[in-house]
Structures are given as C-alpha cells and as structure tokens.
Amino acid sequence: MSLQEYVRECLRALTGASSPGDVADELLALMETQGGHSGGRDLRREDAYEGRVG
C-alpha cells in the first residue's frame, strides 16, 4: 500500500465515506440551524489576508 493510498483510507475512515449528497444535505441543514456570528461586519477576502506577509 502506498502512502497516498494509506492517507486516502484514513481520510475515508475519518469522514465516514458519506455520499456527496449526504454531505450537502448535512451542510445545508447546519446552515439553516446555525446563525452567523459576524456581528454585522461585512467579510471580504482582503480581510482574511490582512497582516500576512507575502
């Protein structure tokens, strides 16, 4: 077994090897039930990189 196959197998075990549809349904359910916590602040891509070198 190659390292890549081993990593792939570990990731499958960790994620439960759910189907893409099941993952999408779970994500949509979480988005509907969990409110955002931005404090009213608009989030921009530039904010994510603010203060980074490079």
Backbone bond lengths (Angstrom), bond angles and torsions (degrees), N, CA, C in turn:
res aa  C-N    CA-C-N  psi(-1)  N-CA   C-N-CA  omega(-1)  CA-C   N-CA-C  phi
1 M - - - 1.453 - - 1.531 107.70 -
2 S 1.311 116.14 130.28 1.466 120.08 179.15 1.526 109.80 -78.58
3 L 1.318 116.18 164.86 1.462 121.18 177.62 1.525 110.67 -60.49
4 Q 1.322 116.32 -41.39 1.459 120.36 179.83 1.540 110.81 -62.45
5 E 1.321 117.52 -42.45 1.465 120.69 177.32 1.520 110.98 -64.04
6 Y 1.326 116.95 -39.68 1.460 121.39 178.89 1.526 111.01 -62.95
7 V 1.328 116.37 -46.31 1.468 120.83 179.28 1.525 109.97 -62.18
8 R 1.328 116.10 -43.70 1.464 120.90 179.16 1.528 110.73 -59.20
9 E 1.327 116.51 -42.95 1.459 121.52 179.70 1.523 111.12 -65.77
10 C 1.324 116.97 -40.69 1.471 120.78 177.48 1.521 110.82 -63.32
11 L 1.321 117.11 -43.11 1.463 120.50 179.24 1.524 110.93 -64.25
12 R 1.326 117.66 -39.30 1.470 120.77 176.27 1.519 110.83 -60.29
13 A 1.322 116.09 -42.90 1.464 120.39 -179.80 1.522 111.26 -65.60
14 L 1.325 116.74 -39.66 1.463 120.44 -179.85 1.522 112.88 -69.38
15 T 1.309 116.87 -36.57 1.464 120.75 -175.96 1.512 112.87 -89.17
16 G 1.326 117.96 -10.60 1.444 120.34 -178.99 1.513 112.67 80.05
17 A 1.319 117.32 4.99 1.465 122.93 178.32 1.518 111.71 50.11
18 S 1.324 117.06 44.20 1.457 122.17 178.47 1.517 110.60 -69.12
19 S 1.317 115.54 153.54 1.458 119.42 177.17 1.522 109.43 -73.06
20 P 1.309 118.09 154.61 1.469 120.35 179.04 1.530 112.27 -56.93
21 G 1.321 117.12 -36.36 1.471 120.47 178.35 1.517 112.17 -64.81
22 D 1.344 116.76 -40.96 1.461 120.42 178.09 1.519 111.17 -64.80
23 V 1.321 116.41 -40.87 1.462 120.86 178.72 1.529 110.07 -63.85
24 A 1.335 116.75 -44.05 1.468 120.77 179.45 1.515 110.50 -62.93
25 D 1.333 118.03 -43.14 1.467 121.17 178.86 1.521 111.35 -61.76
26 E 1.326 116.60 -42.35 1.464 120.55 179.40 1.530 110.70 -64.88
27 L 1.328 116.59 -41.88 1.457 120.75 179.21 1.529 111.00 -63.31
28 L 1.325 117.22 -44.23 1.467 120.78 179.10 1.528 111.06 -63.65
29 A 1.334 117.23 -40.27 1.466 120.52 178.11 1.527 110.67 -63.33
30 L 1.333 117.15 -42.05 1.462 120.26 178.05 1.528 111.26 -63.82
31 M 1.337 116.78 -39.76 1.462 120.13 -179.71 1.524 110.89 -65.58
32 E 1.326 117.94 -32.72 1.458 121.12 -179.63 1.525 112.20 -76.50
33 T 1.334 117.27 -32.31 1.463 120.21 -174.16 1.525 113.64 -95.93
34 Q 1.309 117.90 -19.72 1.463 120.85 -177.49 1.522 109.64 -107.03
35 G 1.287 116.47 120.78 1.462 120.39 179.01 1.512 111.32 -75.55
36 G 1.303 115.11 155.35 1.457 119.72 175.23 1.513 110.61 -76.91
37 H 1.291 117.25 158.27 1.464 121.48 -177.69 1.523 110.50 -131.26
38 S 1.319 116.20 50.00 1.459 119.46 -178.22 1.521 112.10 -85.06
39 G 1.338 116.52 -9.22 1.455 119.25 -178.04 1.522 112.35 66.75
40 G 1.330 117.06 24.28 1.452 121.44 -179.85 1.519 114.03 82.61
41 R 1.303 117.45 0.19 1.459 121.67 -177.91 1.530 110.19 -83.59
42 D 1.318 116.36 134.79 1.459 120.96 173.63 1.515 108.67 -74.69
43 L 1.314 116.51 134.83 1.457 121.13 179.56 1.519 108.93 -104.32
44 R 1.320 114.69 130.38 1.463 120.72 -179.68 1.515 109.39 -124.51
45 R 1.310 116.39 157.72 1.463 121.36 179.27 1.521 110.61 -59.50
46 E 1.323 116.63 -38.97 1.459 120.30 -179.17 1.528 111.32 -60.41
47 D 1.341 116.85 -33.24 1.459 120.05 179.18 1.525 111.88 -64.22
48 A 1.317 117.05 -33.98 1.457 120.76 -179.31 1.521 111.32 -66.21
49 Y 1.328 117.24 -29.32 1.460 120.94 -177.05 1.528 112.89 -100.51
50 E 1.309 117.10 0.57 1.458 121.27 -177.89 1.537 110.36 -60.07
51 G 1.306 115.84 129.42 1.456 121.59 177.28 1.514 114.64 85.63
52 R 1.314 118.70 -2.84 1.463 121.01 179.26 1.526 109.78 -83.76
53 V 1.300 114.56 146.76 1.461 120.18 176.27 1.519 108.05 -87.49
54 G 1.299 116.71 137.37 1.411 115.81 169.18 1.418 122.05 126.80
